Amino acid sequence: MKTRYNAGAIALHWIIALLILSNIGLAWWFNTLHGQAKIEPVQLHKSIGITVLILSTLRLGWRLAVPAPKLPEDFRGWEKWLAQTVHVLFYMVMVGLPLTGWAFSSASPLIHVFPIVLFHLIPWPTLTPLANLPHDQMKAAHDFFLAGHGLLAKLAYVLIVLHVAGALKHQFISNDDVVARMVPFLRLRKTEAT
Ligand code: HEM
């Protein structure tokens, strides 16, 4: 039986994690800036966020096609439930956070002044139905998706704390192989790698 994730799934996990953490750090930083100084970091934030959207869609498709290795047999019912719930919510955040960002950025007259160009190289489309709304509806859509973006960011903070706490508990208290499934250089303790 497979005990580790495959190399592609491991690579995507760590790249997406790094990009999400970088984008959160960037957002905390640009929230302290004003005027011109904010533009470049916000544009970079959009590029990183869209990259997360692309990679997360890929990861989600892969996850649905290739099931994750089974959790250890000694996992209790509530542990399985919590791990699976956190994973499902993570996928919602990984796709929903960038989608809401793309949506509220599109529902703004500013999108014509600052269009999304991934890393100054690849033009990324605007969600035109949102960009073409009448003024009042555009404002309502902008505020709706902005609020969603903020809420999903808060959900991301909770999930990151739960996810890291779970990993630390398994690695240092339960002493099992849960973390080694996603960290290739950790030796498996109880089961053989496949
Ligand atoms: C990994 C994906 C993303 C993460 C983790 C993320 C995270 C965040 C966070 C934490 C904030 C601050 C929210 C607050 O202050 O309550 C923020 C704001 C923002 N995000 Fe994102 N975001 C992501 C993707 C995107 C995408 C794809 C776009 C647009 C294409 C975007 C556009 C923005 C903008 C324009 C702001 C507000 C800037 C301002 O205050 O003027 N984000 N994001």
Boltz pocket constraint, residues with backbone or C-beta under 6 A from the ligand:
constraints:
  - pocket:
      binder: B
      contacts: [[A, 19], [A, 20], [A, 23], [A, 24], [A, 27], [A, 28], [A, 30], [A, 31], [A, 42], [A, 45], [A, 46], [A, 47], [A, 48], [A, 49], [A, 50], [A, 52], [A, 94], [A, 97], [A, 98], [A, 99], [A, 100], [A, 101], [A, 102], [A, 105], [A, 116], [A, 149], [A, 150], [A, 153], [A, 156]]
      max_distance: 6.0
